[in-house]
Amino acid sequence: MKVFFQTLIITGIATAFALVIGTLGAWSIYKSVSPKLRSYFTNVTYLPLILPDIVIAIGMIILYVFFKFNFGYFTIILSHIIFNVPFVVFAILPKLLTFDKSLYDAGMDLGARQFQVFKRIVLPQLIPNLIIGALVCITMSLDDFTVSYFTSGNGVATLSVKIYSMTKRGISPKINALSTLLFAIIILISTITYIFKNKGEKNEKN
């Protein structure tokens, strides 16, 4: 249970930061003046999604060693933020690309600042996509093993890393319990994500 709550803390912090960074990233890509620039940043954002986990993990280790970071909570949370940001970007960007730009222009014409328009007009319409992005981040953080294993320090472990370390000492009922708990959480999150996705598609059609 200690590792379980430790995993929830890591997942929660990583998801919160990934949502903020991913939303700002999607907004920046959407606001890109040049279509070529937008295409470039979109393709760059795809990289963490198509690269193998082991490549991402090794790249992060090299980065942390270069900056002389101590491996622990900071490095594992930062790693989860990095590989979660693209999922948030691609959960929000399609909605922005179909966003009625006249609403944004009307807010600017009426004297509102760019941040006010984003907060009061754009952000409320992104809530379903933000929820989907958050649920995907939670699922990926709970499910991740490779990056967590290589970037965690002594005394810091997620459920997946803990289960792996326990299997070295033989199968026990504790492993079955932890695996069942992790599986149930991921199934629940996936179900909620599916519901919100269908709800969002129905709202767009209406």
C-alpha positions as CSV (number, residue, x, y, z in Angstrom):
1,M,0.0,0.0,0.0
2,K,2.9,2.3,0.6
3,V,4.1,1.8,-3.0
4,F,0.5,2.2,-4.2
5,F,0.1,5.6,-2.6
6,Q,3.6,6.5,-3.7
7,T,2.6,5.7,-7.3
8,L,-0.6,7.8,-6.9
9,I,1.5,10.8,-5.8
10,I,3.9,10.4,-8.7
11,T,1.1,9.9,-11.2
12,G,-1.0,12.9,-9.8
13,I,1.9,15.4,-9.9
14,A,3.1,14.2,-13.3
15,T,-0.5,14.4,-14.7
16,A,-1.1,17.9,-13.4
17,F,2.2,19.3,-14.9
18,A,1.6,17.4,-18.2
19,L,-1.8,18.9,-18.5
20,V,-0.5,22.5,-18.1
21,I,2.5,22.0,-20.4
22,G,0.5,20.0,-23.0
23,T,-2.3,22.5,-23.1
24,L,0.1,25.4,-23.6
25,G,1.9,23.3,-26.2
26,A,-1.2,22.5,-28.1
27,W,-2.3,26.2,-28.0
28,S,1.1,27.3,-29.2
29,I,1.0,24.8,-32.1
30,Y,-2.6,26.0,-33.0
31,K,-1.5,29.7,-32.9
32,S,1.5,29.1,-35.1
33,V,1.4,31.6,-38.0
34,S,3.2,29.4,-40.5
35,P,1.6,26.1,-41.5
36,K,5.1,24.7,-42.0
37,L,6.0,25.6,-38.4
38,R,2.8,24.0,-37.1
39,S,3.6,20.8,-39.0
40,Y,7.2,20.8,-37.7
41,F,6.2,21.1,-34.1
42,T,3.4,18.5,-34.5
43,N,5.9,16.0,-36.0
44,V,8.4,16.7,-33.1
45,T,5.7,16.1,-30.6
46,Y,5.1,12.7,-32.2
47,L,8.6,11.5,-31.4
48,P,8.1,10.4,-27.8
49,L,5.1,8.4,-29.0
50,I,6.9,6.4,-31.7
51,L,10.3,5.9,-29.9
52,P,10.8,2.7,-27.9
53,D,10.5,3.2,-24.1
54,I,14.1,1.9,-23.7
55,V,15.4,4.7,-26.0
56,I,13.5,7.3,-24.0
57,A,14.7,5.9,-20.7
58,I,18.4,5.9,-21.8
59,G,18.1,9.4,-23.2
60,M,16.7,10.6,-19.9
61,I,19.4,8.9,-17.9
62,I,22.1,10.6,-20.0
63,L,20.3,14.0,-19.5
64,Y,20.0,13.5,-15.7
65,V,23.7,12.5,-15.4
66,F,24.8,15.4,-17.5
67,F,22.9,17.9,-15.2
68,K,24.1,15.8,-12.2
69,F,20.5,15.2,-10.9
70,N,20.1,12.8,-8.0
71,F,17.9,10.0,-9.0
72,G,14.7,9.9,-6.9
73,Y,11.3,11.5,-6.9
74,F,12.3,14.4,-9.0
75,T,13.8,12.4,-11.9
76,I,10.9,9.9,-12.0
77,I,8.2,12.6,-11.9
78,L,10.1,14.6,-14.5
79,S,10.3,11.5,-16.7
80,H,6.6,10.9,-16.4
81,I,5.8,14.5,-17.3
82,I,8.0,14.3,-20.4
83,F,6.4,11.2,-21.9
84,N,2.9,12.3,-20.9
85,V,2.9,15.7,-22.5
86,P,2.5,14.4,-26.1
87,F,-0.7,12.5,-25.1
88,V,-2.1,15.8,-23.7
89,V,-1.2,17.7,-26.8
90,F,-2.9,15.2,-29.2
91,A,-5.9,15.0,-26.9
92,I,-6.4,18.8,-27.2
93,L,-5.0,19.8,-30.6
94,P,-7.8,18.2,-32.7
95,K,-10.4,20.2,-30.7
96,L,-8.5,23.4,-31.2
97,L,-8.2,22.8,-35.0
98,T,-12.0,22.6,-35.2
99,F,-12.5,25.5,-32.8
100,D,-14.6,28.4,-34.1
101,K,-12.0,31.1,-34.4
102,S,-14.6,33.9,-34.7
103,L,-15.4,33.4,-31.0
104,Y,-11.7,34.1,-30.2
105,D,-11.6,37.1,-32.5
106,A,-14.8,38.5,-31.1
107,G,-13.4,38.3,-27.6
108,M,-10.3,40.2,-28.7
109,D,-12.3,42.8,-30.5
110,L,-14.4,43.4,-27.3
111,G,-11.2,44.4,-25.5
112,A,-10.3,41.2,-23.6
113,R,-6.7,40.2,-23.3
114,Q,-5.4,37.0,-24.9
115,F,-5.3,35.2,-21.5
116,Q,-8.8,36.2,-20.6
117,V,-10.1,35.0,-24.0
118,F,-8.3,31.7,-23.5
119,K,-9.6,31.3,-19.9
120,R,-13.2,32.2,-20.5
121,I,-13.9,31.1,-24.1
122,V,-11.4,28.5,-25.2
123,L,-10.7,26.6,-22.0
124,P,-14.3,25.7,-21.1
125,Q,-14.7,24.0,-24.5
126,L,-11.5,22.0,-23.9
127,I,-12.7,20.4,-20.6
128,P,-13.8,17.1,-22.1
129,N,-10.5,16.8,-24.0
130,L,-8.6,17.8,-20.8
131,I,-10.3,15.0,-18.9
132,I,-9.4,12.5,-21.6
133,G,-5.8,13.7,-21.6
134,A,-5.6,13.4,-17.8
135,L,-7.1,9.9,-17.9
136,V,-4.6,8.8,-20.6
137,C,-1.7,10.3,-18.5
138,I,-2.8,8.4,-15.4
139,T,-3.1,5.2,-17.4
140,M,0.4,5.6,-19.0
141,S,2.0,6.5,-15.6
142,L,0.4,3.5,-13.9
143,D,1.3,1.2,-16.7
144,D,4.9,2.4,-17.4
145,F,7.7,0.2,-16.3
146,T,10.8,0.8,-18.4
147,V,11.2,4.6,-17.9
148,S,10.2,4.3,-14.2
149,Y,12.7,1.5,-13.6
150,F,15.7,3.3,-15.1
151,T,14.9,6.8,-13.7
152,S,13.9,5.9,-10.1
153,G,16.3,6.1,-7.3
154,N,16.7,4.1,-4.1
155,G,13.5,3.9,-2.0
156,V,11.4,5.2,-4.9
157,A,9.3,2.8,-6.9
158,T,6.0,2.6,-8.8
159,L,3.7,-0.4,-8.7
160,S,5.1,-1.8,-11.9
161,V,8.6,-1.6,-10.7
162,K,7.6,-3.1,-7.3
163,I,5.9,-6.0,-9.0
164,Y,8.9,-6.7,-11.1
165,S,11.2,-6.7,-8.1
166,M,8.9,-9.0,-6.2
167,T,8.8,-11.6,-9.1
168,K,12.6,-12.1,-8.6
169,R,11.9,-13.6,-5.2
170,G,9.1,-15.9,-6.5
171,I,5.4,-15.6,-7.1
172,S,3.4,-14.6,-4.0
173,P,-0.2,-13.6,-3.2
174,K,1.0,-10.0,-2.8
175,I,2.0,-9.9,-6.5
176,N,-1.4,-11.2,-7.5
177,A,-3.1,-8.6,-5.3
178,L,-1.0,-5.7,-6.7
179,S,-1.4,-6.9,-10.3
180,T,-5.2,-7.2,-9.8
181,L,-5.4,-3.7,-8.3
182,L,-3.3,-2.2,-11.1
183,F,-5.4,-4.0,-13.8
184,A,-8.7,-2.9,-12.2
185,I,-7.6,0.8,-12.1
186,I,-6.4,0.8,-15.7
187,I,-9.7,-0.9,-16.8
188,L,-11.7,1.7,-14.9
189,I,-9.8,4.6,-16.3
190,S,-10.0,3.2,-19.9
191,T,-13.8,2.9,-19.5
192,I,-14.2,6.4,-18.2
193,T,-12.0,7.7,-21.1
194,Y,-14.2,5.8,-23.6
195,I,-17.3,7.3,-22.1
196,F,-16.0,10.9,-22.2
197,K,-14.7,10.4,-25.8
198,N,-18.1,9.2,-27.0
199,K,-19.8,12.0,-25.1
200,G,-17.5,14.6,-26.7
201,E,-18.1,13.2,-30.2
202,K,-21.9,13.3,-29.7
203,N,-21.7,16.9,-28.5
204,E,-19.7,17.9,-31.6
205,K,-22.3,16.2,-33.9
206,N,-25.1,18.0,-32.1
